[in-house]
Amino acid sequence: MNASGRAALPLALGIAACFAARADVDEDVATLAAWWPGIYDSSEQLIVAGDEDETTASDLAEVRVHTLVSRVPLDWLGEHVLYAEEFRHDDPEHLRRQVLLRLEPDRASGGVRVAQFTLREPARFRHLYRSPGDLARLRLADLESNPGCDLVLRREVAQFAGGTEGNACRDDAAEDARYVDYRVLIGEDLYWYRKRYFRVFDNALLREVAGYTWFQLYDARLYSCRVQWAAADPDGPRRDIGAFDVHDQGGKVRVTLPDGRRLQLELHGQNWPFSAGRDALILIVSEEGGEAPLATAWANIDADAISAELGWMAVRCAAVVPRDRAVEG
């Protein structure tokens, strides 16, 4: 190899590495956009309450919160846009927070930048994820954002972690100007966050709240779900794929069909926020990558069995310990 060839080799390798890094970041954006959507059931705990009186701090000591995240088609805002709304478990119609999230590559950090857009008139756009009409009416003028509150998330194997950077996420409307430090971790079936509020002039910690997955083991029931699949003819004989155990407090299990399709079975009981006043056992069958469930089935909250029928496939779940055989304490 001559001198000019040797000189060009490092340059070519550098360019190839640059393109590979760019592709990795683009892939991370798409992966995070696929992993983040879902309904997150969290126990939110007040850790520090330096700016709260005793009554308020006691009321907020522990709150069960649901965060619903959905993909929404808003091409004018970005290729990967999510809508998130947050509410208390016992009050799903009173939204604590509504925000649009735009995911894009952050070349400088090698991570994903998440720009947050709040709604100027949130009441006009309630439950935006299920309202095509409201989505069509939404305009950039309806949104506001603070670039200082952008999140930068970096992939760590099977999860993304990160948050705000520095003290640019400011709230100057308070009596003492403050800034927010927000941390979040997102993975498949994994979600937690921490919000800390600091006073700007001396960095004093005023308030800290952390949210972790809520799970009440005592109330959970274990079900065995049997999946049967028809290879070609929906009216023909079905093949037994197997039985899969799942609990009824938001338990999930993934099933791979013989034709390669990947399904998720999800079972909810009293942890489901939208069944307030009409307790129900809910079975959701969805396909990996699908935006809507393939099937949803409902039964009485105390039911010993629940099933979903799709023609080409059937899912039948039965309680491992039926109510009439349970030992009463």
N, C-alpha and C positions, 0 to 999 in steps of 0.2 A: 504494500500500500504506500503511495507517495505521500508527501507532506501535506498537500492540500486535502487528500482523502482523510488523513488522520485528523486534521483540523475540523473537517465537516462532520465527523462521526459524533463527537459530543453534542454538537448543535442539533443533529438529527435525533439523537436520543433524548435531548431536552425537550424538543418539540413533541415527540411521541409521548413522553411522560406528561407533558402539559395537557395534551388531548385526552389521555387516559384519566387524569385527575378530573378534568371537566366532565367526562362521561360519568365518572363515579358520583360526582355531586348531583348531576341531573338524575341519576338513578336513585339517589337518596331522597330527592324531592318527591319523586313518584312513589317511593316506598312509604315515606311518612304520610303522604296523602292517602294511601291505601290503609295504613295501620291506624291512623288517628280516629276516623269515624266510629261512632258507637255510643252507647249509653253508659256513663261511668257513675257508679254508686259509691259515694265517698262519705267517710266520717270526717268532718271538718272540725279541728280542735284549735281552740285559742291557747297559744303558748305564752305570749307576752301581751299584756294589756296596759301598758304604761299611760296611754292616752284615753282610757275608758274609766267610767265610774264603776263602782262595785256592782250595781244592779245590771248595767249593760254587759259587763264582763261575764257575770253569772249566766245571763240569757244566752250568750254566744259561746259558752265554755265548750259545748259539743253540739254540732248541728249535722244532721244527715242531709247531704246535698247530692243532687243529680246534675250531671253535665251531659248534654246531648250534643254530639258533633256529627254533622252530615256534610257530604259533598254537595255543592250547588253549582249549576252552570251559569257563570258570570264571566264570559269571555272578555268583556271589556275591562274587567278588573284583573284578570290573570288566568293562566292555564289551569292552575291548581288552587281552587278557592273552597274553603270550608266555612260553614256557619255553625256557631256554637251558642247555646243558650243554657242558662244555669237556673235551678230552682230548688226549693226545699222539697224533700220527699213528700211531706204531707200537704203541699200547696203547689201542685204542678202548673196551675194557671197564673200564678204570680211569679213572673220572671225576674230574677235578681240581676241578670246580665245577659246581653245579646251582643255578639261580636262576629264580624267577618274576618277570616284569616286568609291572607294570601301567601302561599308558599313559593319561594323562588331560590335559586342557587345563591349562596354567598361565597363568591370566589376567594375573597381575602382570607376567610377562615377555613374554607373547605367544608363548610356546613350548610345548613338550610336556614334562610332568613324568613321569619314569619312576621309579616306586617299585620297589625291589628287595626281594624276599622270599626268604630262604634257608630250607632245610628242616631242621627239628630232627633228623630221622633220615633223612639222604639215601639210605642204603642201601635203605630201604623203598620209595623212589619213583624207582628208576633207570629211565631212558628213559621218563619220564612222558609224553612226546609221543605214544608209540605204545601206551599202556596205558590204555584207557577205564576198566578196573576200578579202577586206582590213582587216576585222576582223580576217580571217583565217591566213593572213600573219603577223599580229601583234605579236611581241615577247616582252618579258620583256626588252630586250636590247634597244627597241625603246622608252622606257619610262624613265622618271626621276622623282624623288620626293624629297620633303623636309619634313621629319616627323614633323618638327616644325610647318608646315602649316596644319597639321591635324585639322579637325573641330570636336568638341564634342558637340552633340546636345541632348537635353533632352526633353522628351515629357511633354507638358503642356496641358492636356486634349485633345483637338482636333488639336493640332499644335506642331511643334518641334522648339525649339529655342536654340541658342548657337553660337559657333564660335571658333576661334583660342584661345589658352591659353598662357598667358604670352607674352614674346617678342622673341620667338624662330623662328617665321616666318620671317627670315632675308633676306634682299637684300643688300649684301655687294659690289655689282658691282657699285652702285651709288657713287658719289664723297663723300658724307657723308653716312656712313652705316645707314640703316634704317630698321625698322621692320613694319609689317602689322598687324593691328588688324581688323579682319573681323567678322561681326555679320550677322546672317541670321535668318529669321523666315519662316517656311514652313508649310502649312496646305492645306486642300482641298480648292482650289480656293483662296489661300492666299499665297503671296510671297513678301518679301521685304529684302533688304540687306543694309549694311553700311560698307564701307572700309575706314579705317583711317591709314595714314602713319606717323610714328613717327621717329625722329632722335634718334639713339641708345644712344649716349653719354649723352644727356640731356633730353630725352623724349619730345622734342618739337614737337608739332603737325605741320606737313608739309602740309598735304592735307587730305581732307575728302570728300567722295562721298557717296551719298545715292540714292538708287533705290526703287521706289514705283510703284504700279500698275498704268498703264496709262489708262485713260478713258476719252474720249471726248464726253460728254453728248450731246452737240449740234448736233453732226453728227449722233447720234444713231437713229435707227428706231425700233419700237416695232412690233414684229410679233407674231401671234397666231398660234401655231403648233398643228394640230390635228393628233392623233395617232390612227390607226386602226390595229387590230390584228386578224389573223385567228387561231382559237384554235387548229385545227388538220390538216385540209385539206387546203393547200395553195390556191387551186382553189375554195374553198368554201366561204361562206359569212364571212365577217369580222366583228369583234365586235369593236365598238367605245370605246376606252379607255378614251378619254377625250381631252381637249384642254389645251395647256401650253404656257404661254407667255415667250418670250425670245427676247432680243435686239440683234442687228446685229454687236455689237462691242465686240465680243468674249463672248456673253451671253451663259450661260449653264443652262440646267434644267435636272433633273433626273426623269425617269419614271419607275415605277415598273409594269411589265406585270402580268397578272393573273397567269401565270405559275411560277412566282417567279423571273424570270430574271429581272435584273436592267439595264436599258439603259440610255445613256446620249445623249441629243441633244445639238449641239453646232452650233452657227451661227456667221459667220464672214463676215464683209464687208471690208471697207478700212483699218481696223486694221490688216488684214492678210498680213504678210511680203512677201510671195512668189507670190503675184499677182501683183507685181510692173509692170506697163506698160500694164496691161490687167485687169483693175478693174473688180472684180467679187463678187457676193454674194455666199457664200459657206456654205452648210449645211453638218455637219458631224454627223453620227449616230454610236455610239460605245457601246459595252457591257462592263459592269464593269469587270475589270480584264483582258480584251482582249488586245492584243498587237497591233492589227491593227483595223481600223474602219470597221464596218459592211458595211457601204455605205457612199459615198461622192457624193454630187450633186453640180452643178455649175449653176449660172444664171447671167444675166446682173446685174451690181451693182445697177441699179435703178429698178430692177424687183419688182413687187408687190407680187409675189408668187414664191415659190420654193418647190420641192418635191423630196422625195427619195422612191423608190419602191424596196422592198426586196422579194416580192412574199408572204411570210407569214406575212408581215407587211408593212404598208405604212405610211409615214410621209408627211404631206402637211402643209406648213407654208404660211400664207397670212399676208400681212402688215395690221396692225390695221387701219392705215390711208393711203390708196392708194395714189400714186403720183397725179393722176388726180383729187383727192378730197382734196388734201392738200391746205391749204390757203397760198398763196404767200404773203410774207411781202413786 
